Amino acid sequence: MSGHRWESIEAFERVVRFNSFSRAAEELGVSRSHISRQVSALENRLGAQLLLRTTRKVSTTDVGQAFYLQCQGILNHLDEAEQAVQDQQAKPRGILRVSVAGAFGEDFIAPAAIRFMAQHPDIAVELDFNNRLIDLISEGYDLAIRAGTLKDSSLIARRISSRKLLTCTAPAYLERNGTPGNIHALTNHNCLLGTLDSWRFRENNRHLDLRVSGSWRSNNGRALRHAAIAGIGLVQLPAFYVEQDIADGKLITVLEEFAPTDTGVWAVYPHNRHLSAKVRLFVNFLADTLS
């Protein structure tokens, strides 16, 4: 597209945005007559009237309004592309607001964020711990760290770490109740529940969420771990919760051949804007650190 075409489109977009030729001229640093000539040239080139002009106001025709919306989108994308280049050239700075959840956030994301800040002193990090479903855009977060299997959403997700789920229990529980031979045998066992009513497994080369039930429920992974060690029932937790207990013999894994392979830890962020330098740096740092 030639420079003159860009200039006329930009002039038209500003006139409609500010509903004024004078304000558009002021915004672009040119004369009012120059703006008028640019818009007239655009209408002549398109063979359509875009604006209705009177001595008191400016308004768009139906064709003009439709064209304005398309031009606005094009110019917004151009602004974002320019900003993305500037971000890559500039030294990242500012506040990075991150939503995290659970023990993984406490034990892994927080220490990593501290090391990240040491390398990038011009970036301030705010970690907000919560388990609720959040709206990143309206609540002002740059990104969120979430674990598990991601559902389809309007967010972009990048896997920053693997996440192994283990099903386990105390030796005393197995002595009393026997060892489940397959996942469907869990209907005869006391399953300690977290936030969800189901556990994740892999059977016959496909993943499935199996509904389970039991006498203990908690939205806290460490509380579930303590209940399992006490012999109350079976539990399914990320490996980092229980690896040391398994090594110490406090817990025993079961159903290992049915362990899922599609869970992970994800950095998620909105796709409606380009990825800023500070977010890109942090996500890359987490991926390198946690891998």
C-alpha positions in Angstrom: 0.0 0.0 0.0 1.4 3.4 -1.0 2.2 6.1 1.6 -0.6 8.3 0.2 -3.2 5.6 0.7 -2.0 5.1 4.3 -2.2 8.8 4.9 -5.7 9.2 3.5 -6.9 6.2 5.6 -5.4 7.6 8.7 -6.9 11.0 8.0 -10.3 9.5 7.5 -10.1 7.4 10.7 -9.1 10.4 12.8 -12.0 12.5 11.4 -14.5 9.9 12.3 -12.9 9.2 15.7 -13.0 12.8 16.8 -16.0 13.8 14.7 -14.1 16.8 13.5 -11.7 17.8 10.6 -10.0 20.4 12.8 -9.3 17.9 15.7 -8.0 15.3 13.2 -5.7 17.9 11.7 -4.4 18.9 15.1 -3.9 15.3 16.1 -1.9 14.5 13.0 0.0 17.9 12.9 -1.3 19.0 9.5 -3.7 21.7 8.2 -7.4 21.2 8.1 -7.4 21.7 4.3 -4.8 18.9 4.0 -7.1 16.5 5.9 -10.1 17.5 3.8 -8.1 16.8 0.6 -7.0 13.4 1.9 -10.5 12.3 2.7 -11.8 13.6 -0.7 -9.1 11.7 -2.5 -10.0 8.6 -0.6 -13.7 8.9 -1.5 -12.8 9.5 -5.2 -10.5 6.4 -5.2 -13.2 4.2 -3.6 -16.0 5.7 -5.7 -18.2 6.1 -2.6 -19.2 8.9 -0.2 -17.9 8.1 3.3 -18.7 11.3 5.2 -21.7 13.6 5.4 -20.5 17.1 5.9 -22.5 20.1 7.2 -21.3 23.4 8.7 -22.0 22.1 12.2 -21.0 18.4 12.2 -19.5 15.4 10.4 -21.1 12.0 10.3 -20.5 8.8 8.4 -22.6 7.2 5.7 -23.5 3.5 6.1 -20.6 2.6 3.8 -18.4 5.0 5.6 -19.2 3.5 9.0 -18.4 0.0 7.8 -15.1 1.2 6.2 -14.2 3.0 9.4 -14.5 -0.2 11.5 -12.2 -2.0 9.1 -9.7 0.9 9.0 -9.7 1.0 12.8 -8.8 -2.6 13.0 -6.0 -2.2 10.5 -4.5 0.8 12.3 -4.8 -1.0 15.6 -2.8 -3.9 14.3 -0.2 -1.5 12.9 0.1 0.2 16.2 0.6 -3.2 18.0 3.2 -4.2 15.5 5.1 -1.0 16.0 4.8 -1.4 19.8 6.1 -5.0 19.6 9.2 -3.9 17.8 9.8 -1.0 20.3 9.4 -3.4 23.2 12.0 -5.7 21.7 14.4 -2.9 21.4 13.7 -1.3 24.8 14.8 -2.4 28.2 11.9 -4.2 29.8 10.5 -2.4 32.8 7.3 -1.8 34.8 5.1 -4.0 36.9 4.4 -7.7 36.1 1.2 -8.9 37.6 0.9 -12.7 37.8 -1.9 -14.9 39.1 -0.6 -18.1 40.7 -2.2 -20.9 42.7 -1.4 -23.6 45.3 1.8 -25.2 46.6 3.4 -25.2 43.1 3.2 -21.5 43.1 4.6 -21.2 46.6 7.4 -23.8 46.1 8.5 -23.2 42.5 7.0 -20.0 40.9 7.8 -17.7 43.9 11.5 -18.7 44.1 11.8 -18.4 40.3 10.2 -14.9 40.4 12.7 -13.8 43.0 15.6 -15.0 40.8 14.0 -13.3 37.8 13.8 -9.9 39.6 17.5 -10.2 40.5 18.3 -10.4 36.8 15.8 -7.7 35.8 15.8 -5.0 38.5 13.6 -2.7 36.5 10.7 -5.1 36.6 8.6 -5.3 39.7 6.7 -8.6 40.2 3.3 -8.9 41.9 2.3 -12.5 42.7 -1.4 -12.9 43.6 -2.3 -16.4 45.0 -5.8 -17.6 44.2 -7.6 -20.6 42.9 -10.6 -18.9 41.4 -11.4 -18.4 37.7 -10.1 -15.0 36.8 -10.5 -12.6 33.9 -6.9 -11.6 33.1 -7.9 -8.6 31.0 -10.5 -7.0 33.2 -8.6 -7.7 36.4 -5.4 -6.3 35.0 -3.2 -9.5 35.1 -0.3 -9.9 32.6 -0.5 -13.7 32.9 -1.6 -16.6 35.0 0.2 -19.8 36.0 -2.1 -22.8 36.0 -1.6 -26.5 36.4 -3.5 -29.6 35.1 -5.3 -30.0 31.8 -6.4 -26.8 30.1 -9.9 -26.5 28.6 -10.5 -24.6 25.4 -10.3 -20.9 26.1 -9.7 -17.5 24.5 -6.2 -17.5 26.1 -2.8 -18.4 24.7 -1.1 -21.1 26.8 2.6 -22.2 26.9 3.7 -25.3 28.7 6.4 -24.3 31.2 6.8 -27.5 33.1 5.7 -31.2 33.1 3.3 -32.3 35.9 3.1 -36.0 36.9 0.0 -37.1 38.8 0.4 -40.0 41.2 -2.3 -42.1 42.9 -1.1 -43.3 46.2 -2.0 -44.2 49.8 -0.5 -45.4 53.1 0.6 -49.0 53.5 -1.9 -49.5 56.3 -4.8 -48.6 54.0 -3.8 -51.2 51.5 -3.4 -53.8 54.2 -7.0 -53.2 55.3 -8.6 -52.7 51.9 -6.4 -54.4 49.3 -4.8 -52.8 46.2 -7.1 -51.7 43.3 -6.2 -53.7 40.2 -7.6 -51.2 37.7 -9.1 -47.8 37.8 -12.7 -49.1 37.8 -12.0 -50.8 41.1 -11.8 -47.4 42.7 -15.6 -47.5 43.2 -14.8 -49.9 46.1 -12.3 -47.5 47.7 -12.3 -44.4 49.8 -10.9 -41.7 47.4 -9.8 -38.4 49.0 -11.1 -35.6 46.9 -9.7 -32.2 46.0 -11.6 -29.4 44.1 -12.9 -31.8 41.4 -15.2 -34.8 41.6 -12.9 -36.8 39.2 -9.4 -38.1 38.8 -7.4 -38.1 35.6 -6.2 -41.4 34.1 -5.1 -42.9 30.8 -6.7 -46.2 29.6 -6.6 -47.8 26.2 -4.5 -44.9 24.8 -7.0 -42.3 25.7 -7.4 -39.9 28.7 -10.5 -39.9 30.8 -11.8 -38.2 33.9 -13.1 -40.8 36.3 -15.6 -39.8 38.9 -14.6 -41.0 42.4 -15.9 -40.4 45.9 -14.8 -40.7 49.5 -15.2 -39.4 53.1 -12.6 -36.6 53.0 -12.5 -33.5 50.8 -10.2 -30.5 50.8 -9.1 -27.9 48.3 -5.6 -28.0 49.8 -3.1 -30.4 48.5 -1.1 -30.7 51.7 -4.3 -31.5 53.7 -5.0 -34.3 51.2 -1.5 -35.6 51.6 -1.8 -35.7 55.4 -5.1 -37.6 55.2 -3.5 -40.1 52.9 -0.5 -40.6 55.2 -2.9 -41.2 58.0 -4.4 -44.1 56.1 -7.9 -42.6 55.5 -7.9 -43.5 51.8 -6.4 -43.1 48.3 -5.3 -39.7 47.0 -4.3 -38.4 43.5 -1.7 -35.5 43.7 1.1 -34.0 41.7 4.3 -35.8 42.3 6.1 -33.0 44.1 3.6 -33.3 47.0 4.3 -36.9 47.7 7.7 -37.9 46.2 9.5 -37.7 49.6 6.7 -39.6 51.4 7.0 -42.4 48.8 10.8 -42.5 49.2 10.3 -42.7 53.0 7.7 -45.5 52.7 4.9 -43.4 54.2 2.9 -43.7 50.9 2.8 -46.3 48.2 1.8 -45.6 44.6 -0.9 -47.6 42.8 -2.3 -47.8 39.3 0.9 -46.4 37.9 0.2 -47.9 34.4 -2.9 -45.7 34.2 -1.1 -42.5 35.0 -2.1 -39.6 32.7 0.5 -38.0 30.4 -1.3 -34.9 29.3 -1.1 -32.7 32.4 1.4 -29.8 32.8 2.0 -26.4 34.2 1.0 -23.6 31.9 1.6 -19.9 31.5 -1.6 -18.4 30.1 -2.1 -14.9 28.7 -4.5 -12.9 26.5 -4.1 -13.2 22.8 -5.8 -9.9 22.0 -2.5 -8.0 22.4 1.1 -8.6 21.4 3.2 -10.3 24.1 5.1 -7.5 25.9 8.8 -7.8 26.5 8.5 -8.3 30.3 5.9 -11.1 29.9 7.9 -12.8 27.2 11.1 -12.6 29.3 9.3 -14.0 32.4 7.6 -16.9 30.5 10.9 -17.9 28.9 12.7 -17.7 32.2 10.1 -20.0 33.9 10.3 -22.5 31.0 14.1 -22.6 31.2 14.1 -22.7 35.0 11.3 -25.3 35.6 12.2 -27.6 32.8 
